[in-house]
Amino acid sequence: MNAPLVRPRIVFAFGPDVSLAASEDAAGVAGLRLSNGNAHSVVPQAPVDLAAVARTLVAGGGTEEALEALVPTPAGVLALTLHLGLWWRIGWLRSSVVLGEVTLLTVVPTGPVARRPRPLEPDRRWRLSRFAYLHRGGREMWLESPNVAARVLLPDPGCVAVISALALPRSLEELAQATGADTTTCRAILEILAGIGMAAAVDGDGALPEDRDARLRHWELHDLLLHKRSRRGYHDGRLGATFRFKGQLPPAPAFEPPSGGESIALAEADIAALSQSDLPFTAVLEQRRSTRRFGATPLTLEQLGIFLHRTARLTERPGKAAAPARSHDVSARPYPSAGAVYDLELYLTITACQGLAPGLYHYQPDSHRLERVAGLVPAALAQLAGAQASGSLDAPPQILVTLASRFQRVAWRYEGIAYALCLKNVGVLLQTMYLVATAMRIGACAMGSGDSEAFARATASDGISLIPVGEIVLGSLEE
């Protein structure tokens, strides 16, 4: 950005999805109807005429002073202020920093956020929030933060450079020197960022107020971003069962197809008998414990088969999902799954199981069989070593069960919450496995993390279509 011939100005305008049409109320009073496709607002032409303001905001916008000139009476200015606040809160109105004919940035509110720039305190140094992140959105860069109910569109590369320079604490003069921009432009950009909470003044140690806030210090960006973006209230993204890929991509099948490896039949549980003889539910719940020391005699193939039958077998054949998308298969198993899509696949890395050779196996819930994928290849051994370290186990696990998501199963139906739903699916399955293991007097311990790269190598998967999202180890109890 070169030295400006004119000062940067703040321009307000409606977003491109807002349209304007003539309207008439029940009494026959003429007005204008604003709409963005999902909601609408009527602008009356009496007693204060805001029609000219609405037309200006749809046509490209204007400064607040220019808009006030369209309604020059005190009552008109008051009505304008109220309507601008309303349109801002519902996300229709945007503010841009414009230099000459160039738009440097545009603020798009997605929730409660300041509309006016914040005047900068003199002799202070400023820094970008550690929760702020840049990414490509369409044809321009976006600046967002899970702590700020707005996105900042950055069509101008020079403005991106100014924002990037705020990774370090800088005064206005230092910011201008580092980027080649003039201080007036830097001030306009920084006032906007400070106003919405994307940047703030640092103390003598270069720390932001958020760095001193014990509540925020516990959060990492990816954790807070996942939390905020997978729930309503802090963003304007689409969320829920939108079936966004219907008509574009086919849904993934209900089951992962067999790979052609050796197939091993498994024992089935006698559910009717167990319903009479099993431990009472409260006893199972109270006795559940994580096991980190296992017995010398490993589990049998029969025990493993009954465990899998009780926790993960197919209980109802696939059928079509309810409207509005009767085009993808759903089914039922002993544990719940979001939308009955059942994205989780079970891969078992086995070092010791009576009646079963060591190796990597895939469980097929529709046929209740194990399919051999590979032997204890180096990648499988890396998984076992990682589980041993993660669980603070005395020895490599006898059986490591990896819960892997076929993410497309969830993402085809759900938008904005797909990965969060995967994690919820993992939680309920792990609890089911814990309780069944307790009832069967089998040792079990869920892992806090796993090695995604080693899993991808062991299964010869691409690391995207099939992703490990949870692990639990099984073994016999110490005698």
C-alpha positions as CSV (number, residue, x, y, z in Angstrom):
1,M,0.0,0.0,0.0
2,N,1.4,3.4,-1.0
3,A,0.9,6.6,0.8
4,P,-2.8,7.5,0.5
5,L,-4.0,10.6,-1.4
6,V,-7.1,10.5,0.8
7,R,-7.7,9.3,4.3
8,P,-9.2,5.9,4.8
9,R,-13.0,5.9,5.5
10,I,-15.4,3.5,7.1
11,V,-18.2,2.5,4.7
12,F,-21.4,0.7,5.7
13,A,-23.2,-1.5,3.2
14,F,-25.5,-4.5,3.1
15,G,-24.1,-7.9,2.3
16,P,-24.6,-9.2,-1.3
17,D,-27.4,-11.5,-0.2
18,V,-29.7,-8.6,1.0
19,S,-32.3,-7.4,-1.5
20,L,-34.8,-4.6,-1.6
21,A,-38.4,-4.6,-2.9
22,A,-41.4,-2.4,-2.6
23,S,-43.8,-3.3,0.2
24,E,-47.2,-2.3,1.5
25,D,-48.6,-3.1,5.0
26,A,-52.2,-4.2,5.8
27,A,-53.3,-0.5,6.1
28,G,-52.0,0.2,2.6
29,V,-49.0,2.2,3.8
30,A,-46.1,1.9,1.3
31,G,-42.7,0.9,2.4
32,L,-39.7,-1.2,1.5
33,R,-39.1,-4.9,2.2
34,L,-35.5,-6.0,2.9
35,S,-34.7,-9.7,2.7
36,N,-31.7,-12.0,2.7
37,G,-33.7,-15.1,1.8
38,N,-34.0,-16.3,5.4
39,A,-35.5,-13.3,7.1
40,H,-37.0,-9.9,6.2
41,S,-37.5,-6.5,7.6
42,V,-39.8,-3.7,6.5
43,V,-38.5,-0.1,6.2
44,P,-41.3,2.4,6.7
45,Q,-41.4,5.6,4.6
46,A,-43.2,7.6,7.4
47,P,-42.8,9.4,9.7
48,V,-39.0,9.1,9.0
49,D,-38.0,8.1,5.5
50,L,-35.3,5.5,5.7
51,A,-35.9,4.3,2.1
52,A,-33.0,6.3,0.7
53,V,-30.7,4.8,3.4
54,A,-31.8,1.3,2.5
55,R,-31.3,1.9,-1.2
56,T,-27.8,3.3,-0.5
57,L,-26.8,0.4,1.6
58,V,-28.0,-2.1,-1.1
59,A,-26.3,-0.1,-3.9
60,G,-22.8,-0.1,-2.3
61,G,-23.1,1.8,0.9
62,G,-21.8,5.0,2.4
63,T,-20.1,6.5,5.4
64,E,-22.2,7.1,8.6
65,E,-22.0,10.8,7.9
66,A,-23.3,10.3,4.4
67,L,-26.1,8.2,5.6
68,E,-27.0,10.7,8.3
69,A,-27.2,13.4,5.6
70,L,-30.1,11.4,4.0
71,V,-32.2,11.8,7.2
72,P,-31.1,15.2,8.4
73,T,-33.6,15.7,11.3
74,P,-32.9,14.6,14.9
75,A,-35.7,12.0,14.6
76,G,-34.2,10.7,11.4
77,V,-30.7,10.3,12.9
78,L,-32.2,8.5,15.9
79,A,-34.1,6.2,13.6
80,L,-31.0,5.6,11.5
81,T,-28.9,4.7,14.5
82,L,-31.5,2.2,15.7
83,H,-31.9,0.6,12.3
84,L,-28.1,0.4,11.7
85,G,-27.8,-1.3,15.1
86,L,-30.5,-3.8,14.2
87,W,-29.2,-4.6,10.8
88,W,-25.7,-5.0,12.3
89,R,-26.9,-7.4,15.0
90,I,-28.7,-9.6,12.6
91,G,-25.7,-9.8,10.3
92,W,-27.0,-7.9,7.3
93,L,-24.9,-4.8,7.6
94,R,-21.1,-4.8,7.0
95,S,-18.4,-2.2,7.6
96,S,-15.4,-1.7,5.4
97,V,-12.2,0.3,5.5
98,V,-11.9,1.9,2.1
99,L,-8.9,3.8,0.8
100,G,-9.7,5.7,-2.4
101,E,-11.4,3.1,-4.5
102,V,-9.7,0.1,-2.8
103,T,-11.4,-1.9,0.0
104,L,-8.8,-2.9,2.5
105,L,-11.0,-5.0,4.7
106,T,-14.6,-5.7,5.5
107,V,-16.1,-6.8,8.8
108,V,-19.0,-9.2,8.6
109,P,-20.7,-9.6,12.0
110,T,-21.8,-13.1,13.0
111,G,-23.1,-12.2,16.5
112,P,-22.7,-9.4,19.1
113,V,-19.7,-7.4,18.1
114,A,-18.7,-3.7,18.1
115,R,-19.8,-1.7,15.1
116,R,-17.5,1.4,15.5
117,P,-13.7,1.4,15.5
118,R,-12.0,1.7,18.8
119,P,-9.8,4.9,19.2
120,L,-6.2,3.8,19.8
121,E,-4.5,4.8,23.0
122,P,-1.3,6.8,22.3
123,D,2.1,5.3,22.9
124,R,0.8,1.7,23.1
125,R,2.0,-1.3,21.2
126,W,-0.5,-3.7,19.6
127,R,-0.7,-7.3,18.9
128,L,-3.0,-9.8,17.2
129,S,-4.8,-12.3,19.4
130,R,-3.3,-15.8,19.5
131,F,-6.7,-17.1,18.7
132,A,-6.9,-15.2,15.4
133,Y,-6.2,-17.2,12.2
134,L,-6.0,-16.4,8.5
135,H,-7.4,-18.7,5.9
136,R,-8.7,-18.6,2.3
137,G,-12.4,-18.0,2.0
138,G,-13.5,-18.1,-1.6
139,R,-11.3,-15.6,-3.6
140,E,-9.9,-13.7,-0.6
141,M,-8.3,-14.2,2.8
142,W,-10.4,-14.2,5.9
143,L,-9.4,-13.4,9.4
144,E,-11.4,-15.2,12.1
145,S,-11.3,-16.1,15.8
146,P,-13.5,-18.3,18.0
147,N,-13.6,-15.4,20.5
148,V,-14.8,-12.8,18.0
149,A,-18.4,-12.9,16.5
150,A,-17.2,-11.6,13.1
151,R,-15.1,-12.5,10.2
152,V,-12.8,-10.0,8.5
153,L,-12.6,-10.2,4.7
154,L,-9.2,-9.2,3.3
155,P,-9.3,-8.5,-0.4
156,D,-6.2,-6.4,-0.3
157,P,-2.8,-8.2,0.0
158,G,-1.3,-5.1,1.6
159,C,-3.8,-5.3,4.4
160,V,-3.0,-9.0,4.9
161,A,0.7,-7.9,5.3
162,V,-0.3,-5.4,8.0
163,I,-2.2,-8.0,9.9
164,S,0.5,-10.6,9.6
165,A,3.0,-8.1,11.0
166,L,0.9,-7.9,14.2
167,A,2.2,-11.3,15.2
168,L,4.7,-9.3,17.1
169,P,3.9,-6.3,19.4
170,R,4.2,-3.1,17.4
171,S,3.4,0.6,17.7
172,L,1.7,2.3,14.8
173,E,5.1,3.7,13.7
174,E,6.7,0.2,13.9
175,L,3.8,-1.4,12.1
176,A,4.1,1.2,9.3
177,Q,7.9,0.7,9.1
178,A,7.6,-3.1,9.0
179,T,5.0,-3.1,6.2
180,G,5.7,0.0,4.1
181,A,2.1,1.2,4.8
182,D,1.5,4.7,6.1
183,T,0.5,5.3,9.7
184,T,-2.9,6.6,8.8
185,T,-3.9,3.4,7.0
186,C,-2.3,1.3,9.8
187,R,-4.4,3.2,12.3
188,A,-7.6,2.6,10.4
189,I,-6.9,-1.1,10.2
190,L,-5.8,-1.4,13.8
191,E,-8.8,0.6,15.1
192,I,-11.1,-1.9,13.4
193,L,-9.3,-4.9,14.7
194,A,-9.1,-3.5,18.3
195,G,-12.8,-2.5,18.1
196,I,-14.0,-6.1,17.4
197,G,-11.5,-7.7,19.8
198,M,-9.2,-9.3,17.2
199,A,-6.2,-7.3,18.5
200,A,-5.4,-5.5,21.7
201,A,-2.7,-3.4,23.4
202,V,0.1,-5.3,25.1
203,D,1.8,-4.7,28.5
204,G,5.4,-4.1,29.1
205,D,6.2,-7.8,28.7
206,G,4.5,-8.0,25.3
207,A,1.5,-10.0,26.7
208,L,-2.1,-9.4,25.8
209,P,-4.9,-9.3,28.4
210,E,-6.0,-12.7,27.1
211,D,-2.5,-14.0,28.0
212,R,-3.1,-13.1,31.6
213,D,-6.6,-14.5,31.7
214,A,-6.5,-17.9,33.4
215,R,-9.7,-19.0,31.7
216,L,-8.3,-18.4,28.2
217,R,-4.9,-19.8,29.0
218,H,-6.3,-23.3,29.3
219,W,-7.6,-23.2,25.7
220,E,-5.7,-24.0,22.6
221,L,-7.0,-22.6,19.3
222,H,-8.1,-25.9,17.8
223,D,-10.0,-26.9,20.9
224,L,-11.8,-23.6,21.2
225,L,-12.5,-23.4,17.5
226,L,-14.0,-26.9,17.4
227,H,-16.2,-26.0,20.4
228,K,-17.5,-22.7,19.1
229,R,-17.9,-23.7,15.5
230,S,-19.8,-27.0,16.2
231,R,-22.5,-25.2,18.2
232,R,-24.8,-22.3,17.5
233,G,-24.4,-18.8,18.9
234,Y,-20.9,-17.6,17.8
235,H,-21.0,-17.9,14.0
236,D,-23.4,-17.8,11.1
237,G,-22.3,-21.0,9.4
238,R,-24.7,-23.7,8.3
239,L,-25.1,-26.3,11.0
240,G,-26.9,-29.7,11.3
241,A,-28.4,-32.2,8.9
242,T,-28.2,-30.2,5.7
243,F,-27.4,-33.1,3.4
244,R,-25.1,-30.7,1.6
245,F,-23.7,-33.3,-0.8
246,K,-27.0,-34.8,-1.9
247,G,-27.1,-34.8,-5.7
248,Q,-23.3,-34.0,-5.8
249,L,-21.6,-37.0,-4.3
250,P,-22.9,-40.5,-3.5
251,P,-23.2,-41.4,0.2
252,A,-20.6,-43.9,1.5
253,P,-22.0,-47.4,1.9
254,A,-23.2,-48.5,5.3
255,F,-20.3,-50.9,5.7
256,E,-16.7,-50.8,4.6
257,P,-16.3,-53.4,1.9
258,P,-14.1,-56.5,2.6
259,S,-10.5,-56.3,1.4
260,G,-10.3,-60.0,0.5
261,G,-8.2,-61.1,3.5
262,E,-8.6,-64.2,5.6
263,S,-12.1,-64.1,7.3
264,I,-12.5,-65.6,10.8
265,A,-15.9,-66.5,12.2
266,L,-16.6,-65.2,15.7
267,A,-18.6,-66.6,18.6
268,E,-21.9,-64.9,19.3
269,A,-23.4,-64.0,22.7
270,D,-26.6,-65.6,23.9
271,I,-28.3,-62.2,24.5
272,A,-31.5,-63.9,25.9
273,A,-29.5,-65.8,28.5
274,L,-27.4,-62.9,29.4
275,S,-30.4,-60.7,30.0
276,Q,-31.3,-63.1,32.8
277,S,-27.8,-64.0,34.2
278,D,-25.7,-60.9,33.6
279,L,-24.5,-58.6,36.4
280,P,-27.0,-56.0,37.3
281,F,-26.5,-52.7,35.5
282,T,-25.7,-50.7,38.7
283,A,-23.1,-53.3,39.6
284,V,-21.5,-53.0,36.2
285,L,-21.5,-49.2,36.3
286,E,-20.0,-49.1,39.8
287,Q,-17.3,-51.8,39.1
288,R,-16.1,-50.2,35.9
289,R,-12.4,-49.4,36.1
290,S,-9.5,-48.7,33.7
291,T,-7.1,-51.7,33.7
292,R,-3.4,-51.1,33.1
293,R,-1.9,-54.4,34.2
294,F,-3.2,-57.5,32.5
295,G,-3.0,-61.2,33.2
296,A,-0.5,-63.6,31.8
297,T,-3.1,-65.8,30.1
298,P,-4.6,-63.8,27.2
299,L,-8.2,-63.6,26.2
300,T,-9.7,-66.4,24.0
301,L,-11.1,-65.9,20.5
302,E,-14.5,-66.9,21.9
303,Q,-14.3,-64.1,24.5
304,L,-13.3,-61.6,21.9
305,G,-16.1,-62.7,19.6
306,I,-18.7,-62.4,22.4
307,F,-17.3,-59.0,23.4
308,L,-17.7,-57.7,19.8
309,H,-21.1,-59.2,19.4
310,R,-22.3,-57.5,22.5
311,T,-20.8,-54.1,21.6
312,A,-20.7,-53.6,17.9
313,R,-22.6,-56.1,15.9
314,L,-25.3,-55.2,13.4
315,T,-28.7,-55.5,15.1
316,E,-30.9,-54.2,12.3
317,R,-30.3,-54.4,8.6
318,P,-29.7,-51.1,6.7
319,G,-32.7,-49.1,5.6
320,K,-33.2,-45.7,4.0
321,A,-32.9,-42.6,6.2
322,A,-36.0,-40.6,6.9
323,A,-37.0,-37.5,4.8
324,P,-35.6,-35.3,3.4
325,A,-32.9,-37.6,2.3
326,R,-34.1,-41.1,1.5
327,S,-30.9,-42.0,-0.3
328,H,-28.4,-43.2,2.3
329,D,-28.4,-46.3,4.4
330,V,-28.9,-46.3,8.1
331,S,-28.8,-49.3,10.5
332,A,-28.7,-50.1,14.2
333,R,-26.1,-51.5,16.6
334,P,-25.9,-51.9,20.4
335,Y,-24.6,-48.3,20.8
336,P,-26.2,-45.1,19.5
337,S,-24.8,-43.1,16.5
338,A,-25.7,-39.7,15.2
339,G,-28.4,-40.0,12.6
340,A,-27.9,-43.8,12.7
341,V,-25.1,-43.4,10.1
342,Y,-22.6,-45.5,12.1
343,D,-19.3,-44.2,10.7
344,L,-17.0,-46.1,13.1
345,E,-15.0,-49.1,12.0
346,L,-13.1,-51.3,14.5
347,Y,-9.6,-52.3,13.7
348,L,-7.9,-54.8,16.2
349,T,-4.1,-55.0,16.5
350,I,-3.5,-58.2,18.4
351,T,-0.4,-59.5,20.0
352,A,-1.9,-62.2,22.2
353,C,-5.3,-63.9,21.8
354,Q,-5.8,-67.6,22.3
355,G,-7.0,-69.1,19.0
356,L,-6.0,-66.1,16.8
357,A,-2.7,-65.4,15.2
358,P,-1.1,-62.0,16.0
359,G,-1.8,-59.3,13.4
360,L,-4.1,-56.5,12.4
361,Y,-7.8,-57.3,11.9
362,H,-10.9,-55.5,10.7
363,Y,-14.2,-56.3,12.4
364,Q,-17.2,-56.7,10.0
365,P,-20.4,-56.0,12.0
366,D,-22.8,-57.2,9.3
367,S,-21.3,-60.7,9.2
368,H,-19.8,-60.7,12.7
369,R,-16.4,-61.8,11.4
370,L,-12.8,-60.7,11.6
371,E,-10.9,-60.0,8.4
372,R,-7.2,-60.2,8.6
373,V,-5.6,-57.0,7.2
374,A,-1.9,-57.6,7.9
375,G,0.6,-59.1,10.3
376,L,2.4,-57.2,13.0
377,V,4.0,-54.9,10.5
378,P,6.3,-52.1,11.8
379,A,3.4,-49.6,11.6
380,A,1.2,-51.9,13.7
381,L,4.0,-52.3,16.2
382,A,4.3,-48.5,16.3
383,Q,0.6,-48.3,17.2
384,L,1.1,-50.8,20.0
385,A,4.1,-48.9,21.4
386,G,2.2,-45.6,21.2
387,A,-0.7,-47.2,23.1
388,Q,1.6,-48.6,25.8
389,A,3.1,-45.1,26.3
390,S,-0.3,-43.3,26.2
391,G,-1.9,-45.6,28.7
392,S,1.2,-46.0,31.0
393,L,0.9,-49.8,30.5
394,D,3.5,-52.2,31.8
395,A,3.6,-54.1,28.5
396,P,2.3,-53.7,24.9
397,P,-1.4,-54.3,24.8
398,Q,-2.7,-57.8,24.2
399,I,-5.5,-56.3,22.0
400,L,-5.6,-52.7,20.8
401,V,-9.0,-51.7,19.3
402,T,-8.8,-48.6,17.1
403,L,-12.1,-46.8,16.5
404,A,-11.7,-45.3,13.0
405,S,-14.3,-43.0,11.4
406,R,-15.3,-43.2,7.7
407,F,-15.8,-39.4,7.9
408,Q,-17.8,-39.2,4.7
409,R,-20.6,-41.1,6.4
410,V,-21.2,-38.3,8.8
411,A,-20.1,-35.3,6.6
412,W,-22.4,-36.3,3.8
413,R,-25.4,-35.6,6.0
414,Y,-24.2,-33.1,8.6
415,E,-22.6,-29.7,8.2
416,G,-20.6,-27.8,10.7
417,I,-20.9,-30.5,13.4
418,A,-19.6,-33.6,11.5
419,Y,-16.3,-34.1,13.4
420,A,-17.9,-33.1,16.7
421,L,-20.5,-35.9,16.1
422,C,-17.7,-38.4,15.3
423,L,-16.2,-37.7,18.8
424,K,-19.6,-38.1,20.4
425,N,-20.0,-41.4,18.6
426,V,-16.6,-42.5,19.9
427,G,-17.6,-41.6,23.5
428,V,-20.7,-43.7,23.5
429,L,-19.0,-46.7,22.0
430,L,-16.1,-46.5,24.4
431,Q,-18.6,-46.4,27.3
432,T,-20.4,-49.4,25.9
433,M,-17.2,-51.3,25.6
434,Y,-16.2,-50.4,29.1
435,L,-19.4,-51.6,30.6
436,V,-19.5,-54.9,28.5
437,A,-15.9,-55.6,29.5
438,T,-16.8,-55.1,33.1
439,A,-19.7,-57.4,32.9
440,M,-17.5,-60.0,31.1
441,R,-14.7,-59.5,33.6
442,I,-12.3,-58.3,30.9
443,G,-9.7,-55.7,31.5
444,A,-10.1,-52.5,29.4
445,C,-8.5,-49.1,29.3
446,A,-9.4,-46.2,26.8
447,M,-6.4,-44.3,25.4
448,G,-6.1,-40.5,25.5
449,S,-4.5,-40.4,22.0
450,G,-3.2,-42.5,19.2
451,D,-0.8,-42.4,16.2
452,S,-2.8,-41.5,13.1
453,E,0.2,-41.8,10.8
454,A,1.0,-45.3,12.0
455,F,-2.6,-46.4,11.6
456,A,-2.7,-45.1,8.0
457,R,0.5,-47.0,7.2
458,A,-0.7,-50.2,8.9
459,T,-4.1,-50.2,7.1
460,A,-2.7,-48.7,3.8
461,S,-5.3,-46.0,4.0
462,D,-5.0,-42.4,2.9
463,G,-5.3,-40.7,6.3
464,I,-8.4,-38.8,5.2
465,S,-11.1,-41.3,4.2
466,L,-10.6,-43.4,7.3
467,I,-9.4,-41.6,10.4
468,P,-8.6,-43.0,13.8
469,V,-10.6,-41.1,16.5
470,G,-10.3,-43.4,19.5
471,E,-8.5,-46.3,21.0
472,I,-9.2,-48.9,23.8
473,V,-7.0,-51.8,24.9
474,L,-8.4,-55.1,26.1
475,G,-6.8,-58.0,28.0
476,S,-7.4,-60.5,30.6
477,L,-7.5,-59.5,34.3
478,E,-4.7,-60.4,36.6
479,E,-5.4,-63.5,38.6
